[in-house]
């Protein structure tokens, strides 16, 4: 059904044009929207008349100079419209307003049906034959390149909603679909024309910049493009995994692509028992979390600079020998020399495994 707010906006617009008071009632005669100043008096005066029309076979009737019209949702009675005004054109006004509201019902129903279909498509709840049949009914093309983006606000106080994103991005002439399957994020299924896979990062950045101007701080993930509608759920699952993996291992980033998750994607799918075994093999009774903040910061900066001692010491504003001393100290305590690629890789993986284990523990409670 149409929201009462939308009904109010519609009849307010008509009142400005036709200079007549209008009201929309439900089938029990209760007011849903009205241009009357005194709603209480209006309810007592017209409720019984509206109910009498509902119970009669007539589609409209005139009572004490006021016109009542039935508004149908397909074959079901949805609303009763009341028109109060002077002039011979009031019947025509009523028919026009009723027609407009009836068209709104059709549009809202089509949007609801399409949104419901898209949600079930993303969640993989449809049989292949249902996808083909419902897509044809809703005029959605099957063989178009599409990709799924997930937009998640960083703050719980965000005002980002499906409707707000639709107003910002629009539906690109019905080619892009904006929906949600949970309360945390909003999903954009974007049709691709000439864009290549490497251009998806640019599109994600465009989304970020537009939302920043609206005061929204978000993180974005996306899957890989698919060629058919039936594969959209695959791109959604990839985007969801990219969001989970990205926020676990790469906190400094705001855009996560499924194709660029690297080793993080592998670690995220490891059983917890195997992770614990790996940490024990590398550190015995220790853990990367046991190191002080300065040591961990030094290690991460060393990795960021591809194990380059000179560049790392420069960025840390310390002497080269000081950095060498810290690495030697780490070698004595762990047996791992981070200047050696294999040892550095083992330590890097260990840091990511610990992050993953912590993430699993937090999500279990």
Secondary structure, 3 states (H helix, E strand, C coil): CCCHHHHHHHHHHHHHHHCCEEEEECCCCCEEEECCCCHHHHHHHHHHHHHHHHHCCCCEEEECCEEEEEEEECCEEEEEEEEECCCCCHHHHHHHHHHHHHHHHHHHHHHHHHHHHHHHHHCCCCCHHHHHHHHHHCCCCCCCCEEEEEEEECCCCCCCCHHHHHHHHCCCCCCCEEECCCCCEEEEEEECCCCCHHHHHHHHHHHHHHHHHCCCCEEEEECCCECCHHHHHHHHHHHHHHHHHHHHHCCCCCEEEHHHCCHHHHHHCCCHHHHHHHHHHHHCCCCHHHCCHHHHHHHHHHHHCCCCHHHHHHHHCCCHHHHHHHHHHHHHHHCCCCCCHHHHHHHHHHHHHHHHHHHHHHHCC
